[in-house]
Amino acid sequence: MKILVSGSNGFIGSALVASLTENSHDVTRLVRRVPRHGEIRWDPEGGTIDADGIEGMDAVVHLAAESIAAGRWTAKQKARIRDSRVNGTRLLVETLAQMEQPPGVLACASSDVYYGDRGDEVLSEDSGPGTNFLAGVTEEWEAQTAAAAEAGIRVVNMRFGMVIGPTVAGVAGRFKKGLGGKLGDGSHYISWVTLDDAIGAIHHVLTTEALEGPLNIAASNPVTNADFTKTLGRGLGRPTLLRRPAFLMRLLMGEMAEIELISVRMDSTRLMDSGFRFLYPELEGAMRSVLGRP
């Protein structure tokens, strides 16, 4: 397949491009800088894109977005978080929808934060959106893909849980020093998926015609923050006695603390019913793999 990938230098994007290339797909990167061989330029802020270069693509994987953890959520940073998702997706989708021969599938990144803070409620793709900032942004983000669906493109909005891979090393460093512990009271749920399974799920989305619309991408066993903390500590052989109180996190991080404290318990039945099987369905095995532990 000829596949266009945005956000190709990110955590998921770089691993995806490597995987697609290894599987003999022809990958083109959508980049903001001056393009090199195998790249196409776009400027989401300026509203320009090389539409001619996209002609002939079989699939598009759209991952580009400002990190929600890139800095404290000032009004300016919140605008960057929103605009990078909404404006960039709108530009890409409008371009695809106007093509004489558009790609067959658009796999667009989304996130479990769509659901907001929902306690222990089990959340399927039919569950409604939350009411906080990230939920509102994500709802608007997904809405931008409607024009592609109307143009006959199969659209999948990939609602990723927390993707664990090499980035866990940053958290693990604190745990190795004996400074790890649960956040708040530890009762909030984390929907998680390994990087390997996230990449596998994208492959599955691209090749499974029955999948369209919103899709939860997270292992079938969400865990509470307390359980996640214990599992990470156990994998490292380190104690997890310290706790970061929620009020202190909100004092230090402001509204951005919602990244760490919201509770999202996603159900992955739809993904598994389509034939996908997780390499790491349980956190214990996933964590040991990520940490390189036997």
Secondary structure, 3 states (H helix, E strand, C coil): CEEEEECCCCHHHHHHHHHHHHCCCEEEEEECCCCCCCEEEEECCCCEECHHHHCCCCEEEECCCCCCCCCCCCHHHHHHHHHHHHHHHHHHHHHHHCCCCCCCEEEEEEEHHHHCCCCCCEECCCCCCCCCHHHHHHHHHHHCCHHHHHCCCEEEEEEECEEECCCHHHHHHHHHCCCCCCECCCCCEECEEEHHHHHHHHHHHHHCCCCCEEEEECCCCCEEHHHHHHHHHHHHCCCCCCCECHHHHHHHHHHHHHHHHCCCEECCHHHHHCCCCCCCCCHHHHHHHHHCCC
